[in-house]
Amino acid sequence: MGNISGPLQKRLAQYGLTEQAEAARVCALAESVSAGEWGVVSYKDGILKIRAISNDQAYLIKINSEKVIAKINKAIGSPKIKKLVFKIGQNS
């Protein structure tokens, strides 16, 4: 976890929250990369779930998924994202 100070990182590890904090960081960075085009649902084990408004939008993201993944990984600073999974529809 790159940007978290030593004491906070120790505290997160003490309570078993390191993975959750890292997932939140990955989601926040992915959301910023999306620039509002799509939403981030969750991240776990290299899989980023994103919300597309329509099947058409999901298709367009999917055909450009390598570029999208590379752009997100560049923002993260390491190759954490391996795969995109899509959810279709507005937030409930």
C-alpha positions in Angstrom: 0.0 0.0 0.0 2.0 2.8 -1.4 0.7 6.1 0.1 -0.4 5.1 3.6 1.9 6.2 6.4 3.6 3.7 8.7 1.4 3.9 11.8 -1.9 3.7 9.8 -0.6 0.8 7.7 0.3 -1.0 11.0 -3.1 -0.3 12.4 -4.9 -1.6 9.3 -2.8 -4.8 9.4 -3.5 -5.2 13.1 -7.3 -5.2 12.4 -7.0 -7.2 9.1 -8.1 -4.3 7.0 -5.2 -4.0 4.6 -6.9 -5.7 1.7 -10.1 -3.6 2.1 -8.1 -0.4 2.3 -6.2 -1.4 -0.9 -9.4 -2.3 -2.7 -10.8 1.1 -1.7 -7.7 2.8 -3.1 -7.9 0.9 -6.4 -11.6 1.7 -6.7 -11.1 5.4 -6.1 -8.2 5.6 -8.6 -10.3 3.6 -11.2 -13.2 6.0 -10.7 -11.0 9.0 -11.3 -9.7 7.4 -14.5 -13.2 6.8 -15.7 -13.9 10.5 -15.8 -17.6 9.7 -15.2 -18.0 7.4 -18.2 -18.7 4.4 -16.0 -18.9 3.6 -12.3 -16.8 1.4 -10.2 -18.6 -1.3 -8.2 -15.8 -3.3 -6.5 -12.3 -4.7 -6.8 -11.0 -8.1 -5.6 -8.2 -10.4 -6.6 -7.4 -8.5 -9.8 -11.0 -8.2 -11.0 -12.5 -4.7 -11.3 -16.3 -4.7 -11.5 -17.6 -1.6 -13.3 -21.1 -0.4 -14.0 -22.0 0.6 -17.5 -25.3 2.4 -18.3 -26.1 0.1 -21.3 -25.0 -3.0 -23.1 -23.6 -0.7 -25.9 -21.4 1.2 -23.4 -20.2 -2.1 -21.9 -19.3 -3.3 -25.3 -17.3 -0.2 -26.1 -15.4 -0.5 -22.9 -14.8 -4.2 -23.4 -13.3 -3.8 -26.9 -11.0 -1.2 -25.4 -10.4 -3.2 -22.2 -6.7 -3.6 -22.6 -6.3 0.2 -22.9 -8.6 0.8 -20.0 -6.8 -1.7 -17.8 -3.4 -0.2 -18.7 -4.6 3.3 -17.9 -6.0 2.2 -14.5 -2.9 0.3 -13.7 -0.8 3.3 -14.6 -2.8 5.4 -12.2 -2.4 2.7 -9.5 1.3 2.4 -10.0 1.3 -1.4 -10.4 -0.5 -4.0 -12.5 -3.3 -4.8 -10.1 -6.2 -5.0 -12.5 -6.2 -8.1 -14.6 -9.8 -8.3 -15.8 -12.9 -6.1 -16.1 -16.4 -7.5 -15.3 -19.5 -5.5 -16.2 -22.7 -4.7 -14.5 -25.3 -3.1 -16.6 -27.8 -0.4 -15.4 -28.0 2.6 -13.1 -27.1 2.5 -9.5 -29.9 1.2 -7.3 
